[in-house]
Amino acid sequence: MKLLDLCFGRSGDKGDAVNVGLIARDPGHYDWLRETVTAERVKEHFGPRVDGEVERFELPNLSALNFLLHGALGGGGTVSLKLDAQGKTYAAHLLRMDVPAPPETASSETASSEAA
């Protein structure tokens, strides 16, 4: 399953850092999101696109996580040779990360396929 199936995303930049927000489509999936999408997994997903640290901030009242990707823009918009030096596509890339289905989603999919 892709994060896109479970979350909305938004990204932007400030200097050489990219900010990526993930918002659970279903607030009931927030705890699963918090346990599954760690700063380490996000750093691994972006690989060499992010040279620095990845910080994660939790926003439970919004059912959201916010990631700050340091060293992701080759110095930032005015000095970088990267194609997306403003970080606008980083949320789209993160939403394509493969994740295991939340437990209640997996069991409802199994029940649906058994009924068919």
Backbone as ProteinMPNN parsed JSONL, in Angstrom:
{"seq_chain_A": "MKLLDLCFGRSGDKGDAVNVGLIARDPGHYDWLRETVTAERVKEHFGPRVDGEVERFELPNLSALNFLLHGALGGGGTVSLKLDAQGKTYAAHLLRMDVPAPPETASSETASSEAA", "coords_chain_A": {"N_chain_A": [[0.846, -1.168, 0.0], [0.414, 2.308, -0.581], [1.423, 5.416, 0.94], [-0.116, 7.446, -0.071], [-2.684, 6.401, -0.282], [-3.64, 6.695, 2.249], [-3.086, 9.194, 3.284], [-2.933, 12.803, 3.03], [-0.714, 15.19, 1.536], [1.735, 17.833, 1.809], [4.182, 20.144, 0.782], [7.071, 22.287, 1.102], [9.62, 24.863, 1.17], [12.487, 26.213, 2.905], [15.207, 27.931, 2.591], [17.787, 25.647, 2.604], [16.319, 23.516, 3.441], [13.586, 21.194, 3.45], [10.162, 21.119, 4.072], [7.805, 18.746, 4.902], [4.516, 17.82, 5.155], [2.292, 15.372, 6.433], [-1.001, 14.304, 6.471], [-3.388, 12.387, 8.012], [-5.934, 10.766, 6.233], [-8.049, 9.53, 7.471], [-8.751, 10.17, 10.721], [-8.602, 8.116, 12.571], [-6.452, 6.608, 11.793], [-4.2, 7.843, 12.681], [-2.523, 7.048, 14.906], [-1.399, 4.71, 13.881], [-0.04, 5.833, 11.692], [1.812, 7.444, 13.032], [3.364, 5.488, 14.307], [4.371, 4.079, 12.135], [5.52, 5.769, 10.115], [8.407, 6.889, 10.46], [11.106, 9.178, 11.278], [13.48, 8.018, 10.485], [12.641, 6.156, 8.532], [11.652, 7.91, 6.611], [13.971, 9.331, 5.918], [15.443, 7.214, 4.811], [13.76, 6.593, 2.648], [14.007, 8.864, 0.996], [16.684, 8.775, 0.479], [19.751, 9.583, -1.135], [18.858, 12.118, -1.78], [18.469, 13.671, 0.409], [20.739, 15.183, 2.326], [21.196, 15.85, 4.979], [19.978, 15.725, 8.398], [16.779, 14.278, 9.303], [14.001, 15.559, 10.79], [11.162, 14.893, 12.87], [7.921, 16.031, 13.633], [5.119, 15.865, 15.702], [1.626, 16.271, 15.318], [-0.952, 15.761, 16.85], [-3.541, 16.822, 17.207], [-4.279, 17.513, 14.67], [-4.132, 15.177, 13.35], [-1.704, 14.643, 12.086], [1.666, 14.548, 10.766], [4.76, 16.235, 10.67], [7.599, 16.739, 8.746], [10.965, 17.748, 8.704], [13.373, 18.163, 6.422], [16.647, 18.36, 6.326], [19.299, 19.822, 4.438], [18.427, 19.208, 1.841], [18.147, 20.554, -0.542], [20.371, 21.289, -1.999], [21.575, 23.685, -1.233], [19.578, 25.542, -1.65], [16.967, 27.46, -3.361], [18.089, 29.689, -4.852], [20.753, 29.11, -5.296], [21.098, 26.488, -6.009], [21.585, 23.647, -8.196], [19.764, 21.706, -8.504], [16.846, 20.097, -9.88], [14.336, 20.495, -8.624], [14.505, 22.809, -6.707], [12.98, 24.084, -4.863], [11.47, 22.367, -3.347], [8.847, 21.545, -3.857], [7.86, 19.127, -4.868], [8.384, 17.159, -3.044], [6.511, 16.163, -1.177], [4.804, 14.696, -2.83], [6.557, 12.689, -3.597], [7.066, 11.437, -1.117], [4.493, 10.507, -0.515], [4.347, 8.325, -2.139], [5.639, 6.324, -0.86], [6.016, 2.949, 0.104], [4.025, 1.25, 2.438], [2.963, -0.859, 5.175], [-0.422, -2.014, 5.363], [-2.789, -0.435, 7.564], [-3.895, -2.236, 10.481], [-6.809, -2.519, 10.778], [-7.638, -1.857, 8.221], [-6.473, -3.844, 6.635], [-7.803, -6.136, 7.61], [-10.463, -5.553, 6.9], [-10.249, -5.522, 4.131], [-9.623, -8.194, 3.658], [-11.981, -9.43, 4.536], [-13.772, -8.366, 2.663], [-12.813, -9.503, 0.268], [-13.205, -12.191, 0.819], [-15.956, -12.339, 0.949], [-16.664, -11.941, -1.655]], "CA_chain_A": [[0.0, 0.0, 0.0], [1.153, 3.577, -0.616], [0.947, 6.448, 1.868], [-1.128, 8.207, -0.801], [-3.994, 5.815, -0.001], [-4.003, 6.959, 3.636], [-2.697, 10.541, 3.716], [-2.736, 13.965, 2.166], [0.622, 15.721, 1.774], [2.022, 19.209, 1.385], [5.587, 20.431, 1.046], [7.608, 23.593, 0.747], [11.031, 24.973, 1.506], [13.064, 27.392, 3.551], [16.647, 27.771, 2.432], [18.237, 24.329, 2.163], [15.495, 22.507, 4.102], [12.244, 20.957, 2.913], [9.143, 20.805, 5.053], [6.787, 17.866, 4.326], [3.449, 17.476, 6.079], [1.392, 14.267, 6.122], [-2.24, 14.378, 7.245], [-4.162, 11.156, 7.847], [-7.276, 10.952, 5.66], [-8.94, 9.06, 8.528], [-8.083, 10.435, 12.0], [-8.385, 6.844, 13.256], [-5.177, 6.04, 11.359], [-3.079, 8.67, 13.144], [-1.574, 6.279, 15.723], [-0.678, 3.837, 12.945], [0.85, 6.713, 10.941], [2.88, 7.849, 13.944], [4.225, 4.334, 14.549], [4.901, 3.544, 10.88], [6.311, 6.722, 9.322], [9.407, 7.469, 11.353], [12.116, 10.027, 10.631], [14.453, 7.114, 9.868], [12.058, 5.622, 7.292], [11.578, 9.006, 5.641], [15.354, 9.555, 5.458], [15.765, 6.083, 3.939], [12.951, 6.718, 1.437], [14.576, 9.912, 0.14], [18.052, 8.383, 0.137], [20.754, 10.643, -1.32], [18.249, 13.437, -2.008], [18.529, 14.414, 1.674], [22.088, 15.035, 2.871], [21.229, 16.093, 6.419], [19.079, 15.062, 9.342], [15.328, 14.39, 9.139], [13.307, 15.731, 12.076], [9.723, 14.671, 12.797], [7.108, 16.727, 14.627], [3.785, 15.272, 15.769], [0.507, 17.194, 15.494], [-2.094, 14.864, 17.046], [-4.825, 17.528, 17.064], [-4.557, 17.581, 13.235], [-3.861, 13.831, 12.818], [-0.667, 14.927, 11.101], [3.087, 14.545, 11.073], [5.509, 17.205, 9.876], [9.004, 16.365, 8.641], [11.888, 18.771, 8.237], [14.468, 17.473, 5.751], [17.778, 19.279, 6.244], [20.267, 19.529, 3.387], [17.713, 18.534, 0.756], [17.969, 21.379, -1.736], [21.633, 21.708, -2.612], [21.855, 25.077, -0.893], [18.366, 26.358, -1.757], [16.498, 27.877, -4.673], [18.887, 30.657, -5.628], [22.119, 28.641, -5.554], [21.099, 25.055, -6.302], [21.441, 23.152, -9.557], [18.763, 20.64, -8.493], [15.657, 20.4, -10.679], [13.292, 21.037, -7.754], [15.225, 23.473, -5.618], [12.027, 24.676, -3.938], [10.872, 21.334, -2.51], [7.411, 21.4, -4.096], [7.468, 17.76, -5.214], [8.808, 16.217, -2.016], [5.337, 15.502, -0.597], [4.361, 13.692, -3.801], [7.493, 11.569, -3.515], [6.838, 10.726, 0.146], [3.2, 9.808, -0.592], [4.538, 7.092, -2.903], [6.351, 5.355, -0.03], [5.283, 1.727, 0.434], [3.805, 1.019, 3.86], [1.991, -1.923, 5.436], [-1.779, -1.501, 5.614], [-3.202, -0.424, 8.968], [-4.564, -3.503, 10.8], [-8.248, -2.542, 10.492], [-7.8, -1.802, 6.773], [-6.129, -5.161, 6.112], [-8.846, -7.102, 7.952], [-11.671, -5.243, 6.125], [-9.984, -5.945, 2.757], [-9.727, -9.638, 3.65], [-13.409, -9.744, 4.652], [-14.391, -8.015, 1.385], [-12.439, -10.468, -0.763], [-13.821, -13.484, 1.159], [-17.387, -12.228, 0.643], [-16.822, -11.961, -3.128]], "C_chain_A": [[0.894, 1.234, 0.0], [0.58, 4.54, 0.427], [-0.164, 7.281, 1.239], [-2.547, 7.698, -0.526], [-4.524, 6.218, 1.374], [-3.807, 8.401, 4.085], [-2.825, 11.566, 2.603], [-1.322, 14.463, 2.456], [0.765, 17.126, 1.236], [3.49, 19.466, 1.683], [5.972, 21.823, 0.567], [9.042, 23.678, 1.231], [11.331, 26.247, 2.287], [14.566, 27.205, 3.485], [16.983, 26.401, 1.873], [17.427, 23.205, 2.81], [14.125, 22.404, 3.432], [11.34, 20.565, 4.072], [8.082, 19.944, 4.355], [5.781, 17.51, 5.412], [2.635, 16.313, 5.554], [0.189, 14.38, 7.032], [-3.033, 13.11, 6.968], [-5.537, 11.486, 7.278], [-8.345, 10.56, 6.681], [-8.234, 9.302, 9.863], [-7.825, 9.164, 12.82], [-7.081, 6.171, 12.872], [-3.969, 6.804, 11.894], [-2.062, 7.869, 13.965], [-0.748, 5.336, 14.853], [0.355, 4.661, 12.161], [2.065, 7.089, 11.787], [3.869, 6.701, 14.186], [4.971, 3.888, 13.288], [5.848, 4.488, 10.16], [7.245, 7.489, 10.261], [10.354, 8.369, 10.566], [13.141, 9.159, 9.901], [13.927, 6.549, 8.556], [11.979, 6.691, 6.215], [12.967, 9.286, 5.071], [15.761, 8.455, 4.484], [15.019, 6.188, 2.607], [13.544, 7.759, 0.474], [16.015, 9.626, -0.259], [18.979, 9.571, -0.043], [20.16, 12.022, -1.618], [18.305, 14.316, -0.757], [19.893, 14.151, 2.306], [22.123, 15.126, 4.4], [20.229, 15.259, 7.197], [17.617, 15.237, 8.917], [14.724, 14.474, 10.536], [11.819, 15.487, 11.873], [9.03, 15.384, 13.953], [5.7, 16.159, 14.556], [2.74, 16.347, 16.045], [-0.773, 16.364, 15.679], [-3.457, 15.544, 16.88], [-5.234, 17.67, 15.598], [-4.452, 16.209, 12.568], [-2.774, 13.906, 11.754], [0.741, 14.761, 11.674], [3.751, 15.572, 10.161], [6.98, 16.807, 9.913], [9.806, 17.544, 8.113], [13.123, 18.042, 7.723], [15.596, 18.468, 5.519], [18.723, 18.851, 5.121], [19.645, 18.828, 2.192], [17.707, 19.304, -0.558], [19.263, 21.894, -2.354], [21.967, 23.163, -2.372], [20.644, 25.992, -0.979], [18.141, 26.882, -3.16], [17.418, 28.768, -5.478], [20.283, 30.173, -5.965], [22.192, 27.195, -6.029], [20.982, 24.759, -7.79], [20.415, 22.012, -9.622], [17.531, 21.074, -9.279], [14.539, 21.01, -9.85], [13.962, 21.657, -6.54], [14.284, 24.163, -4.641], [11.283, 23.629, -3.11], [9.407, 21.066, -2.754], [6.976, 19.967, -4.356], [7.808, 16.737, -4.137], [7.626, 15.502, -1.36], [4.837, 14.412, -1.54], [5.267, 12.469, -3.752], [7.256, 10.764, -2.235], [5.517, 9.951, 0.11], [3.292, 8.516, -1.396], [5.336, 6.042, -2.138], [5.456, 4.151, 0.253], [5.213, 1.565, 1.947], [2.874, -0.183, 4.032], [0.63, -1.3, 5.716], [-2.046, -1.449, 7.109], [-3.999, -1.689, 9.267], [-6.048, -3.55, 10.447], [-8.534, -2.479, 8.993], [-7.533, -3.176, 6.175], [-7.223, -6.168, 6.407], [-10.145, -6.816, 7.17], [-11.482, -5.636, 4.667], [-10.11, -7.453, 2.635], [-11.187, -10.068, 3.687], [-14.129, -9.457, 3.328], [-14.078, -9.053, 0.319], [-13.031, -11.845, -0.471], [-15.301, -13.479, 0.833], [-17.645, -12.341, -0.864], [-16.624, -13.337, -3.637]], "O_chain_A": [[2.006, 1.201, 0.526], [-0.606, 4.481, 0.752], [-1.053, 7.766, 1.939], [-3.5, 8.477, -0.536], [-5.72, 6.098, 1.638], [-4.301, 8.795, 5.142], [-2.824, 11.243, 1.415], [-0.784, 14.18, 3.527], [0.035, 17.557, 0.344], [3.991, 19.051, 2.728], [5.291, 22.439, -0.253], [9.618, 22.677, 1.656], [10.551, 27.199, 2.319], [15.134, 26.412, 4.236], [16.518, 26.034, 0.793], [17.825, 22.043, 2.726], [13.584, 23.385, 2.922], [11.719, 19.776, 4.938], [7.522, 20.355, 3.339], [6.144, 16.968, 6.456], [2.316, 16.263, 4.366], [0.341, 14.536, 8.244], [-3.318, 12.794, 5.813], [-6.225, 12.376, 7.778], [-9.409, 11.175, 6.748], [-7.198, 8.686, 10.113], [-6.931, 9.142, 13.667], [-6.641, 5.249, 13.56], [-2.831, 6.447, 11.591], [-0.859, 8.0, 13.741], [0.455, 5.182, 15.062], [1.494, 4.227, 11.991], [3.201, 7.055, 11.313], [5.077, 6.928, 14.26], [6.087, 3.374, 13.378], [6.877, 4.053, 9.644], [6.922, 8.562, 10.771], [10.393, 8.321, 9.337], [13.614, 9.523, 8.824], [14.666, 6.467, 7.574], [12.211, 6.411, 5.04], [13.114, 9.459, 3.861], [16.36, 8.736, 3.446], [15.589, 5.902, 1.553], [13.569, 7.537, -0.737], [16.508, 10.183, -1.239], [19.002, 10.472, 0.796], [20.903, 13.0, -1.7], [18.204, 15.54, -0.841], [20.172, 13.043, 2.763], [22.996, 14.534, 5.035], [19.715, 14.245, 6.724], [17.263, 16.215, 8.258], [14.909, 13.578, 11.36], [11.27, 15.831, 10.826], [9.49, 15.346, 15.095], [5.15, 15.991, 13.468], [2.937, 17.22, 16.891], [-1.587, 16.276, 14.76], [-4.419, 14.905, 16.457], [-6.404, 17.92, 15.306], [-4.659, 16.088, 11.361], [-2.892, 13.324, 10.676], [0.962, 14.826, 12.883], [3.342, 15.75, 9.014], [7.539, 16.568, 10.984], [9.379, 18.244, 7.195], [13.831, 17.386, 8.487], [15.516, 19.315, 4.629], [18.919, 17.658, 4.885], [20.265, 17.949, 1.594], [17.304, 18.761, -1.587], [19.243, 22.836, -3.147], [22.58, 23.808, -3.222], [20.669, 27.1, -0.444], [19.002, 26.766, -4.033], [17.51, 28.605, -6.694], [20.943, 30.753, -6.828], [23.265, 26.732, -6.415], [20.367, 25.512, -8.545], [20.22, 21.418, -10.683], [17.207, 22.26, -9.342], [13.863, 21.934, -10.302], [13.97, 21.065, -5.46], [14.747, 24.772, -3.676], [10.515, 24.007, -2.226], [8.766, 20.414, -1.93], [5.825, 19.623, -4.089], [7.537, 15.55, -4.316], [7.746, 14.325, -1.019], [4.485, 13.32, -1.093], [4.792, 11.338, -3.856], [7.248, 9.534, -2.274], [5.437, 8.849, 0.652], [2.382, 7.69, -1.329], [5.675, 4.994, -2.688], [4.284, 4.308, 0.598], [6.212, 1.724, 2.648], [2.085, -0.491, 3.138], [0.542, -0.191, 6.243], [-1.585, -2.317, 7.85], [-4.716, -2.175, 8.393], [-6.503, -4.535, 9.866], [-9.558, -2.99, 8.538], [-8.278, -3.63, 5.306], [-7.55, -6.983, 5.545], [-10.856, -7.755, 6.814], [-12.443, -6.045, 4.016], [-10.634, -7.956, 1.641], [-11.587, -10.97, 2.952], [-15.001, -10.225, 2.92], [-14.958, -9.445, -0.447], [-13.332, -12.594, -1.4], [-15.853, -14.52, 0.474], [-18.714, -12.782, -1.289], [-16.714, -13.569, -4.843]]}, "name": "protein", "num_of_chains": 1, "seq": "MKLLDLCFGRSGDKGDAVNVGLIARDPGHYDWLRETVTAERVKEHFGPRVDGEVERFELPNLSALNFLLHGALGGGGTVSLKLDAQGKTYAAHLLRMDVPAPPETASSETASSEAA"}
